[in-house]
Amino acid sequence: MSDHILEVAVLNVIDGLTPEFENSFQEASKIISSVDGYIKHELRACIEKKNQYILLVWWSSLENHTIGFRQSM
């Protein structure tokens, strides 16, 4: 069993703005991946809800996510 932390976020995008969201997320990915303790992330479009995405981010510890990432913004 891994000690890594998996963050799961449901992201709802305004209808018609998914291309802009996906472009902006590419920039946000650079920020996320630069935080200490970041391991990897995946963004998946929901197949059941047109404007919904699931973001999965793996962190090496809870502190890397709650302190390192959230307090860096």
N, C-alpha and C positions, 0 to 999 in steps of 0.2 A: 504494500500500500504506500502511496506517495504522500509526502507531507505538503505538497504544493496546494495552493489555494486557487480555486476556479471561480472567477467572477462571471456572473451571467446577467446580462442587461437586455431588456426588451426595449427596442427603439422604434417608436412610431413616427413616421414621416408624413408630412402634409401631402395630400394627394397632388400629384403633378410635379413634386419636387425631388423625386427619387434620383434623377441624374445628378442634380446639384448636391444632394446628400452624399452620394457615392464618391463624387469628386472631392468634396470636403473631407470625407472620411479618410481618403488617402493621405491628406495632410495631417489629420489627427493621429493616424497610425504612426507617423514619425515621432510624435510627441509621446504617445503611449509607450512605444518601444524603447524610448530613451531613458525611462525611469528605472532606477536601481531595482532589481528583483524581478523585472519583467522576464518572462520566459517565451511566450508566444501569444498570438491572438487569432481569432477567426471571426469574420462577419458573414452571416448567412441570411439571405433573403427568405422570408417565410413563404411557403408555397400556398398556404391557406388564406393569408391576409395580405393583400397586394402591397400595402405600404408599411409593412412591419419587418423588422430585422431582429436577429438575435446576435448579440456580441458576446463572445466567450474570450476571456483573458485569463491566462495562467500566470500566477505570481509565485515567487519562491517562498513568501511568507505573508501572513496577514498584515504585518506592519508595513511591508513594501506597498501594499495596496492602500491601506487606510491612512498611513502617515506619508509614505513616500509619494504616492500618486495623488491622493485627494488633497493633501495639504500643499502640493506644489502648484495648484491651480489658483 
